[in-house]
Amino acid sequence: MKTISIILAAGQGTRMRSNLPKVLHPLGGKPMVQYALRAVEGLSEEAPIVVIGHGAEEVRKTVGEAARFVLQAERLGTGHAVLTAEGLAAGQGDLVLVTSADMPLLRHETLRRLVETQRQNPGPITMLTMTAEDSHGFGRIVRAPDGSVRAIVEEAQCTPEQLAIREYNVGAYCFRADWLWPALHRVPLSPKGEYYVTDTVGIAVDEGLPVLALTISDNEEALGINTRVHLAEAEAVLRRRINTDWMLAGVTLVDPTCTYIGPDVQIGQDTVVQPNTYLRGKTVIGSGCVIGPNSILEDAVVGNDCKVLASVLEKAVLEDHVEMGPFCRLRKGAHLASHVHMGNFGEVKDSYLGPGTKMGHFSYIGNATIGQNVNIGAGTITCNYDGVHKHPTEIGDEVFIGSDTMLVAPVKIGDRSRSGAGAVITRDVPEDTLVAGVPARVLRKLKEKDGE
């Protein structure tokens, strides 16, 4: 049976008190709607259909080509929202999976079980339910004496007896497609002037058709986001899930309660993540590393056996056995080769530091290519920006740059050359040459092993 997935994302979310559409509020560093898309991934042969309304263009731009879109111009309830997708979905599949973009904690595995249950259901609907003491405003599941589902009653319309029911509607459904579309046209208008998808249950029951309920085991999956309080609750649940999975995979989190790992991060076995560390975006970390405490890595790639202490990495690359920190910053385009050491309060942008190079503290390297086994003394700066353009600096292998050297780009330093402390280098320096002064001048050629 072919399945079509529909994600409802048209609501305004007024209780969020925000100019940002509710489904675009970030959760774990990603827009909420992305979790709904991930949950249905692989369950339908075609791209999911996202029903958009409030902030439609923003949602469309954020989701991009990951989905197809239909516009619910008038927000007239969930039943009306699903019905807007009829023109795109009717005749395209045997089953229709309906979920909401504001329920980001629903697991893929749960929705797969929902679809599989409906495949075996002789009736037209299988729905997710939960049992709990707190209703969170969910509709009640009313069952017949034989245990079959008879109706879903919204909390505002419940009788006192129905309010005592502790089984609730989660808001995720799988329908038989050929039954759903005609049924939606028969959904009655509610007292609030809306059409509810939940009323399809009553239609099925009136036709004598069985409605199945699949009860979830983890009630946290049913958390819907209507306020920023709910968003914070979901953030905590998501963080606990992610951190638990990594610890079970062989990663040590010294204090999981103050460790923040994004859903797309990858971490190797035997890596230790210290407290107050944030791993964001598509960061990839190898095995045997120590990250933190107090480090922030975003879209960074870190090799094996690296140490990153109290530092910030943004779109940077570390090869194996790199040590850096505390208080270093790697900006976009920074690439530290194997066995590089970077001291405290250093910054690198759009530059390559070759194998074995050591960069002293209080230094800035920008738009530079640096060879292997280079010593960059404390306070060294590549003066790469002239106010209009940025210029490159090239430093060869086994060069010694003295403390407080200014490298005024564009400039090249040949292999095995040296600069005296405080030099301001404005011209290229040949190989095996010692320079010093302001501006730097050639003092002499260096002999083999000179200065050792």
C-alpha positions in Angstrom: 0.0 0.0 0.0 1.3 3.4 -1.0 1.2 6.1 1.7 0.8 9.9 1.4 2.0 12.0 4.3 0.3 15.3 5.2 1.8 17.7 7.8 -0.4 20.4 9.1 1.6 23.7 9.5 -0.9 26.5 8.8 -1.7 27.7 12.4 -0.8 31.1 13.6 0.3 30.1 17.1 -1.0 33.3 18.8 0.0 32.0 22.2 3.7 32.0 21.2 3.4 35.8 21.1 5.8 36.1 18.2 6.2 37.5 14.7 7.8 34.2 13.7 5.4 31.4 12.5 5.1 28.9 15.3 6.4 26.0 13.2 9.6 27.9 12.5 10.6 28.4 16.2 13.9 26.7 16.8 14.1 23.4 18.7 17.6 22.0 19.2 18.8 24.6 16.7 16.4 23.5 14.0 13.0 24.9 13.0 10.3 22.8 14.6 8.8 21.8 11.3 12.0 19.9 10.4 11.3 17.4 13.1 7.9 16.6 11.6 9.5 16.1 8.2 12.1 13.8 9.7 9.5 11.7 11.5 7.7 10.9 8.3 10.8 10.4 6.2 10.7 7.1 4.4 7.0 6.4 5.3 5.7 7.8 2.0 6.9 7.3 -1.5 6.4 10.9 -2.5 7.6 14.0 -0.7 5.3 14.9 2.2 2.6 17.6 1.7 2.9 20.5 4.1 -0.3 22.6 4.6 0.8 26.2 5.1 -1.1 29.3 6.1 0.2 31.8 8.5 3.7 32.9 7.4 3.3 30.6 4.3 6.2 32.0 2.4 8.6 31.9 5.3 7.7 28.2 5.9 8.0 27.4 2.2 11.4 29.0 2.1 12.6 27.2 5.2 11.4 23.7 4.1 12.5 24.2 0.5 12.4 21.1 -1.8 11.9 18.7 1.1 8.1 18.9 0.7 5.2 19.8 -1.5 2.9 22.6 -0.3 -0.7 23.5 -0.3 -2.1 26.8 1.0 -4.9 26.9 3.5 -6.0 30.5 2.8 -8.7 30.4 5.5 -7.9 28.6 8.7 -11.2 26.7 9.2 -9.9 23.8 11.4 -7.9 20.6 11.0 -10.5 18.9 8.8 -10.5 21.8 6.4 -6.7 21.8 6.5 -6.5 18.2 5.4 -9.1 18.8 2.8 -7.0 21.5 1.1 -4.5 18.8 0.2 -7.1 16.7 -1.6 -6.3 18.0 -5.0 -2.6 17.1 -4.6 -3.1 13.8 -2.7 -6.3 12.2 -4.0 -5.6 9.2 -6.1 -1.9 9.2 -5.3 -1.9 6.7 -2.4 -3.8 4.0 -0.5 -3.2 5.4 2.9 -3.0 9.0 4.2 -0.8 9.8 7.3 -1.8 13.1 9.0 0.5 14.7 11.6 1.1 18.2 12.9 4.2 20.3 12.6 3.8 21.5 16.2 4.4 18.0 17.6 8.1 17.7 17.1 8.7 14.9 19.5 6.7 12.2 17.7 9.2 9.4 16.8 9.6 8.0 13.3 9.2 4.5 14.8 5.8 5.4 16.4 4.5 6.7 13.1 5.7 3.6 11.3 3.7 1.5 13.7 0.7 3.7 13.1 0.9 3.1 9.4 1.5 -0.6 9.8 -1.5 -0.9 12.1 -3.7 0.8 9.6 -2.5 -1.6 6.9 -4.0 -4.4 8.9 -7.1 -2.5 9.9 -10.3 -3.4 8.0 -11.7 0.0 9.0 -10.8 3.4 7.7 -8.9 5.0 10.6 -6.1 4.2 13.0 -5.2 6.9 15.5 -2.6 7.5 18.2 -3.8 7.9 21.8 -2.1 8.3 25.2 -3.1 7.7 28.8 -2.1 10.2 31.5 -3.4 12.1 34.5 -2.9 15.5 33.0 -5.0 16.1 29.8 -3.0 19.1 28.5 -6.2 20.1 26.8 -6.4 17.0 24.6 -9.7 15.5 23.4 -11.0 12.4 25.3 -11.3 9.0 23.7 -14.8 7.6 24.3 -15.0 3.8 24.0 -17.9 1.4 23.7 -18.4 -1.4 26.3 -16.6 -3.7 24.0 -13.6 -1.4 24.0 -14.0 -0.1 20.5 -13.5 3.6 19.8 -16.8 5.5 19.6 -15.8 9.1 19.5 -13.3 11.9 20.2 -14.8 14.6 22.3 -12.9 17.9 22.6 -12.2 18.9 26.2 -14.3 22.1 26.0 -17.3 20.0 25.0 -16.9 17.1 27.5 -19.5 16.2 30.1 -18.2 15.8 33.7 -18.2 12.0 33.1 -16.1 12.4 29.9 -13.7 14.8 31.7 -12.8 11.9 34.0 -11.5 9.8 31.0 -7.7 9.5 31.0 -7.2 8.3 27.4 -6.5 11.2 25.1 -6.3 11.9 21.4 -2.7 12.6 20.4 -3.5 14.2 17.0 -1.8 11.8 14.6 -3.9 9.6 12.2 -3.6 7.2 9.4 -6.6 6.9 7.0 -7.7 4.7 4.2 -7.5 7.2 1.4 -10.5 6.2 -0.6 -12.7 6.6 2.5 -11.0 9.8 3.8 -11.7 12.3 1.0 -15.5 11.7 0.7 -15.7 11.7 4.5 -14.0 15.1 4.9 -16.7 16.6 2.7 -19.3 15.4 5.3 -17.6 16.7 8.4 -20.1 19.1 10.1 -19.3 22.7 11.0 -18.4 23.0 14.7 -20.0 25.6 17.0 -16.7 27.5 16.6 -17.2 27.7 12.9 -14.5 25.1 12.1 -14.2 21.6 10.6 -12.4 19.1 12.8 -10.6 16.0 11.5 -11.6 14.3 14.7 -15.2 14.2 13.5 -14.2 11.6 10.9 -14.2 9.1 13.8 -17.9 9.7 14.3 -18.6 9.3 10.6 -16.8 6.0 10.6 -18.6 4.7 13.7 -22.0 5.8 12.2 -21.1 3.7 9.2 -20.4 0.7 11.4 -16.7 0.7 10.5 -14.0 0.0 13.1 -11.7 2.7 14.4 -8.4 1.5 15.9 -6.4 3.3 18.6 -2.7 2.7 19.0 -1.6 3.9 22.5 1.9 5.3 22.7 4.2 4.2 25.5 6.1 7.5 25.9 3.8 10.3 26.6 6.5 12.9 25.9 6.0 12.2 22.2 2.6 13.8 22.5 3.9 17.1 23.7 2.4 19.8 21.4 3.9 23.3 21.2 1.5 26.1 21.8 3.6 28.4 24.1 7.2 29.1 24.7 6.8 27.2 27.9 6.0 24.1 25.9 8.9 24.9 23.6 11.3 24.8 26.6 9.7 21.6 27.8 10.3 20.0 24.4 13.9 21.3 24.3 14.6 19.5 27.6 13.1 16.3 26.3 15.0 16.4 23.0 18.2 17.2 24.8 17.7 14.2 27.2 17.0 11.9 24.2 20.0 13.0 22.3 22.4 12.9 25.2 21.1 9.4 26.3 21.7 8.0 22.8 25.3 9.3 22.7 26.1 8.0 26.1 24.8 4.6 25.1 26.9 4.8 21.9 30.1 5.2 24.0 30.5 9.0 24.4 31.1 10.3 27.9 29.0 13.3 28.9 30.4 14.5 32.3 27.2 16.4 33.1 24.4 15.7 30.6 22.2 18.3 32.2 24.4 21.1 30.9 25.6 19.6 27.7 23.8 20.7 24.4 24.2 18.5 21.3 22.2 19.2 18.2 20.3 16.5 16.3 22.6 16.4 13.3 25.9 16.2 15.3 28.1 13.1 15.0 30.5 12.0 17.8 33.1 9.2 17.9 33.5 6.6 20.6 35.5 7.4 23.7 35.2 11.1 23.2 34.5 13.1 26.4 32.3 16.1 26.4 32.8 18.4 29.4 30.0 20.6 30.9 28.7 23.8 29.3 29.6 22.6 25.8 27.4 23.3 22.8 27.7 21.1 19.7 25.6 22.6 16.9 24.7 22.2 13.3 26.5 19.5 11.4 29.5 19.2 13.7 31.4 16.0 13.4 33.8 14.9 16.1 36.1 11.9 16.0 37.1 9.4 18.7 39.1 9.9 21.8 38.6 13.7 21.9 38.1 15.9 24.9 35.7 18.8 24.1 35.2 21.6 26.7 34.3 22.6 29.2 32.8 25.8 27.9 33.3 25.2 24.2 31.0 26.0 21.3 31.4 24.1 18.0 29.1 24.9 15.1 29.4 23.1 11.7 32.9 22.1 12.7 34.9 18.9 11.8 37.2 17.6 14.5 39.5 14.6 13.9 40.6 12.0 16.4 42.4 12.6 19.8 41.9 16.3 19.8 41.5 18.6 22.8 39.4 21.7 22.6 39.3 23.7 25.9 37.0 26.6 26.4 37.1 27.6 22.7 34.8 28.5 19.8 34.9 26.8 16.4 32.7 28.0 13.5 32.9 26.1 10.2 36.4 25.1 11.0 38.4 21.8 10.5 40.8 20.1 13.0 42.8 17.1 11.9 44.0 14.5 14.4 45.9 15.3 17.6 45.2 19.0 17.6 45.3 20.8 20.9 43.8 24.3 21.4 42.7 26.6 24.2 41.6 28.0 26.4 39.8 30.9 24.8 40.6 30.3 21.2 38.4 31.1 18.2 38.4 29.4 14.9 36.3 31.2 12.3 35.0 30.0 8.9 37.7 28.5 6.7 40.2 27.8 9.6 42.0 24.4 9.0 44.4 23.1 11.6 46.5 20.1 10.4 47.6 17.2 12.6 49.5 17.9 15.8 48.9 21.7 15.6 49.0 23.4 19.0 47.1 26.7 19.5 47.6 28.7 22.7 45.1 30.8 24.6 43.4 33.8 23.1 44.4 33.0 19.5 42.2 33.5 16.5 42.3 31.9 13.0 40.2 32.8 10.0 40.3 31.4 6.5 43.8 30.0 7.0 45.6 26.7 7.0 48.2 25.8 9.7 50.4 22.9 8.6 51.3 19.8 10.6 53.1 20.3 13.8 52.8 24.1 13.8 52.6 25.9 17.1 50.7 29.1 17.4 51.4 31.2 20.5 48.8 33.1 22.6 47.3 36.4 21.7 47.9 35.9 18.0 45.6 36.5 14.9 46.1 34.6 11.7 43.8 35.5 8.7 43.9 34.6 5.0 47.2 32.7 5.5 48.8 29.5 4.4 51.3 28.2 6.9 53.7 25.3 6.4 54.7 22.5 8.8 56.6 22.8 12.1 56.2 26.6 12.2 56.5 28.5 15.4 54.2 31.5 15.6 55.2 33.7 18.5 52.8 35.3 21.0 51.2 38.5 19.7 51.8 37.7 16.0 49.3 39.3 13.6 48.7 38.9 9.9 47.7 42.4 8.8 45.5 41.0 6.0 43.0 43.9 5.4 43.9 47.2 3.9 40.5 48.7 4.4 39.3 47.6 0.9 40.7 44.2 0.2 42.0 41.2 2.1 45.4 39.9 1.1 47.2 36.6 1.7 50.2 35.6 3.8 52.3 32.6 3.0 54.7 31.1 5.5 56.9 28.2 4.5 58.1 25.2 6.5 60.0 25.3 9.8 59.8 29.1 10.0 60.2 30.9 13.4 58.0 34.0 13.8 59.1 36.0 16.8 56.7 37.5 19.3 54.7 40.6 18.3 55.6 40.2 14.6 53.4 42.1 12.2 53.1 40.4 8.8 51.7 43.1 6.4 50.0 41.2 3.6 50.5 40.3 0.8 53.8 38.8 2.0 55.7 35.5 1.7 58.1 34.0 4.2 60.5 31.4 2.9 61.3 28.1 4.5 63.4 28.1 7.7 63.5 31.9 8.0 63.2 33.7 11.3 61.9 37.1 12.4 63.0 39.0 15.5 60.5 40.0 18.2 58.5 43.1 17.2 59.4 42.9 13.5 57.1 44.6 11.0 57.5 42.6 7.8 56.3 44.4 4.7 58.3 42.6 2.0 58.9 39.0 1.1 61.5 37.1 3.0 63.7 34.6 1.2 64.5 31.1 2.6 67.0 30.7 5.4 66.9 34.4 6.2 66.8 36.3 9.5 64.9 39.6 9.5 64.2 42.1 12.3 63.2 45.8 12.9 60.6 48.2 11.8 60.3 47.9 9.0 62.0 44.5 9.0 65.4 44.3 7.3 67.6 41.3 6.4 70.2 40.8 9.1 71.9 37.8 7.6 71.4 34.4 6.0 71.0 31.5 8.3 73.3 28.5 8.3 72.1 25.0 8.9 70.9 24.5 12.4 71.4 28.2 13.1 69.8 29.2 16.4 69.5 25.7 17.8 
